[in-house]
Amino acid sequence: MTLASDRPVLHLTPLPGSPTPSLPADSRQRVSQFLQGLQDQICKVLAELDGAKSFQEDAWQREEGGGGRSRVMKDGAIFEQGGVNFSEVWGTHLPPSILVQRPEAAGHRFYATGVSLVLHPRSPYIPTVHLNYRYFEAGPVWWFGGGADLTPYYPFAEDATHFHRTLQQACNSHHSEYYPTFKRWCDEYFYLKHRQEARGVGGIFFDYQDGRGELYRGPDPQGAAALHSAQVGDLAQRSWDDVFELVQSCGQAFLPAYVPIAQRRQALPYDDRHRNFQLYRRGRYVEFNLVYDRGTIFGLQTNGRTESILMSLPPLVRWEYNYQPEPDSPEAKLYEIFLKPQDWVNWTADT
Amino acid sequence: MTLASDRPVLHLTPLPGSPTPSLPADSRQRVSQFLQGLQDQICKVLAELDGAKSFQEDAWQREEGGGGRSRVMKDGAIFEQGGVNFSEVWGTHLPPSILVQRPEAAGHRFYATGVSLVLHPRSPYIPTVHLNYRYFEAGPVWWFGGGADLTPYYPFAEDATHFHRTLQQACNSHHSEYYPTFKRWCDEYFYLKHRQEARGVGGIFFDYQDGRGELYRGPDPQGAAALHSAQVGDLAQRSWDDVFELVQSCGQAFLPAYVPIAQRRQALPYDDRHRNFQLYRRGRYVEFNLVYDRGTIFGLQTNGRTESILMSLPPLVRWEYNYQPEPDSPEAKLYEIFLKPQDWVNWTADT
């Protein structure tokens, strides 16, 4: 894949043997409390926005330790389906796929908590949106991960710009290197290789943020090579509180990033053509989540709560053999412009 | 998972170092010709059965070598969507996932040909059906694989029995051990672990059949243990022609196994309740194909023709959070009886 920006991404190598910054005694309580509060706030505002329906909660327990509260809205006025999940789990060992990235966690008990959200609006003019923020502790290491990304059907460049700028502001209040790095990582992660398409217009994505200054640990070979060639001194010494504050800013940026888009598109009239294309494009969401998404596959293969994991799947979906958008149509424009990584923050009509 | 029958499955260990039986000079032509003929015959009969629509062909070439002909029916009277694909490809090396089972093929060029089919009927009373037969040659080894399985929505035990008995007859004309072994392997393979459900009522499934007498190479640990404890002398010396004839019988059994079911259910009236449940259950088909199916995942990850691979996905699908069938309903009966491995060949109302 090509990336929109030629701007080099900074990669920060932790000093060899540098320990993960120390934790406050109440780290788990603080993150868990923040994430539950975020779930509460998001559900409240989305229910007000929808007007017709609210979220129904299922609390669940996990046999191996922990549990969660899944909240679903069905058949709303704006949201055909929406799920906002909180979970907090612990156990004896992390799976091998995570230990590859954090070998220091091997042989240790773990704690993990997170919030994840997917909204499938009814109108093809309102984009689907996804958010996830998560936190791990295991033996000597801890880290935060997450992000948010937008998937339009009949897209507006100003919506993509608004979404990205809002997340950029949240990141910039902590360091100017965060947004460009996490934006690129998002473009790389939410990519359907078998379709050679981005999932949508992206947003931000990050993982393994532990204050040691390694901003990027993504799949791009260029990125991996650069990982050992760049450092930013002041980012290599962030405390646990610094990283948690970054995650709080990103989480709190979700509603201002998304709600105005839903509001300004909700009244646009649409017909069967738009609806059919939306259902077809939702198929890509299913393909991404079941074929590529690490969280989904990991959850399904390790005895997670299936109904909560697959809450991300759309309520109604279409597949059509060999569909091709008509040249110069709005549908073609989605593929040609919006499903390729773009510099949305600086987008202008002349770009 | 539990298996319906306590009957021990026979497993046959090839003699150490025993070479794969020799090939006729025209092996590839003969298999390819048979599979193309099977595709032709199936498409012809299904189009006659449907009455309203026929199959449209896309011929395609593969850059690395070979190609195929994909045939799709859309919006038929009986078949909402159906795909019947033939492909014949070659290249420099097989992927690692296959070499694990056939290390003798490492470092050799390969040839692979196959037919695959998935039909999604419009009526919830007609089951979805899948067929695949395939053939590989690579260096010193060759083998056949494939099978057929049935996925009902509102099921009839007599349909499951008819489908299984027809495939059993095809297998029995070659050896009585084939059907029970391949039936069990099918139940193991078409299983959704995250749902703890069978995909449907099964059928037959086999792989790595090369005349050396190893009938079973499935995932069940009990099966793997038994693999080294049982032999049937007369099956350990099958020629290439013997195995090819078995595959031909199985392939030719497809139409008599499936068509009578579609015929006798096509006129049953149904309403929105049935249709909604069908669309919901089709979600399981998507989950299986994208999360578990080796052929689909392998194809998507190795630059296969995406549109032909994903032709197996249903035209319209629903997901619903936390759906549970009503007790004692026809929907509950599907889960309780039909989505568990059963001895369909010997099924009676009293079973």
Contacts between the chains, C-beta under 8 A, distances in Angstrom:
chain1	res1	chain2	res2	distance
A	58	B	322	6.9
A	72	B	321	4.8
A	72	B	322	7.7
A	74	B	320	7.9
A	74	B	321	6.9
A	81	B	321	7.4
A	83	B	321	6.9
A	193	B	300	7.7
A	193	B	301	7.5
A	194	B	300	4.2
A	194	B	301	7.5
A	194	B	304	8.0
A	194	B	306	4.9
A	194	B	309	7.9
A	195	B	306	6.4
A	279	B	316	7.7
A	283	B	313	7.3
A	286	B	286	6.2
A	286	B	290	7.2
A	286	B	317	7.9
A	287	B	290	6.5
A	287	B	310	7.7
A	290	B	286	7.2
A	290	B	287	6.5
A	290	B	290	3.7
A	290	B	291	5.3
A	291	B	290	5.3
A	291	B	291	8.0
A	291	B	297	7.1
A	291	B	300	6.2
A	297	B	291	7.1
A	300	B	193	7.7
A	300	B	194	4.1
A	300	B	291	6.2
A	301	B	193	7.5
A	301	B	194	7.5
A	304	B	194	7.9
A	306	B	194	4.9
A	306	B	195	6.4
A	307	B	321	6.0
A	307	B	322	5.0
A	309	B	194	7.9
A	310	B	287	7.7
A	310	B	319	6.7
A	311	B	321	5.5
A	313	B	283	7.3
A	313	B	319	4.3
A	314	B	319	6.6
A	315	B	318	6.4
A	315	B	319	6.0
A	315	B	320	6.9
A	316	B	279	7.8
A	316	B	316	7.4
A	316	B	317	7.4
A	316	B	318	5.5
A	317	B	286	7.9
A	317	B	316	7.4
A	317	B	317	4.6
A	317	B	318	7.6
A	317	B	319	7.6
A	318	B	315	6.4
A	318	B	316	5.6
A	318	B	317	7.6
A	319	B	310	6.7
A	319	B	313	4.3
A	319	B	314	6.6
A	319	B	315	6.0
A	319	B	317	7.6
A	320	B	74	7.9
A	320	B	315	6.9
A	321	B	72	4.8
A	321	B	74	6.9
A	321	B	81	7.4
A	321	B	83	6.9
A	321	B	307	6.0
A	321	B	311	5.5
A	322	B	58	6.9
A	322	B	72	7.7
A	322	B	307	5.0
